Amino acid sequence: MRFLALLLIVFSCGVKQEKSTHKMKQTIIYKTNGDYTYLVPVLLNNTKTEIVSYPHMSDLKINGKFTYPEKLTNGYLLDKRGINRNVAFLKYTYDEYASFKEVPDIEVLYKSIIDKNPIIEIYTCGLLNKSEIIKLIERNELKSICK
């Protein structure tokens, strides 16, 4: 019995289980009730009474370029920030927000929201590329392929 316990300890110490922490980035396509392309998005709680996620100024750029959504076709946008149905837009443009020396207080950010319900449609489309998504939009198949 001791030998079996010792054997289990020896083998369990040498075995390393690795979990993949890499998440596949989902493609998010959406339409808004206005043009918020250059305004900073924040995420609200489900009741839209408080901000649960907002960017730091340095989060607005990747490789030196602002992470504006990409315009597709028929008014659809390709998300580059990680928004969801609880997105709201601040009155600040990416340029204005990026120039802040520090992130404004959360209450100031909340009071700076210009639209708490900007989303008309939003879809998660797996790992589709831009050209595949444009084809889906043109064939009016977003609802049947994406969630």
KOLZAKE-444390 format. One record per residue (C-alpha): x, y, z. Coordinates in steps of 0.5 Angstrom, whole numbers, plus 500, padded with zeros to 3 digits. Layout:
% KOLZAKE-444390
XYZ
...
% end
This chain:
% KOLZAKE-444390
500500500
506505502
509503495
503505491
502511495
509513494
508511486
502516486
506522489
512521485
508521478
503526480
509531482
512530475
506531471
504538469
497539467
496545463
490549461
490553455
488560458
488563451
481565449
479565441
477572440
470572437
468577432
463582434
458585429
453591431
449597428
448603432
442608432
447614431
455615429
459613435
465611431
470615434
467616441
470612447
465606449
464603456
461597459
455598463
452593468
445590466
441595469
445600466
446604472
453603473
460603469
463596470
469597465
472602461
479603458
485606460
488612455
493607453
488602452
485606446
491604441
494598438
501598435
500606435
493606432
486607435
482601435
476604432
470600429
471598422
466600418
463594414
457595409
449597410
451600417
454594420
461595424
466590426
468591433
475592435
474594443
470588446
463591446
457587448
450589448
451593455
455598451
455606452
458611449
462617452
462624449
469624449
473622442
479617442
483623441
480627447
480621452
487619450
490626451
487625459
493625464
489620468
482617467
477621470
473619476
468613475
462618476
465623471
465618466
458616468
455623467
459623460
455618457
451620451
447614450
446608454
442604449
446605442
445598440
440596434
443589433
449586435
452579433
457574435
460571429
465566431
472567428
469569421
474574417
471581414
470578407
466572410
462577414
461582409
458576405
453574410
451581411
450582403
446575403
442577409
444571413
447574419
441572424
442565421
449564422
451568428
448569435
% end
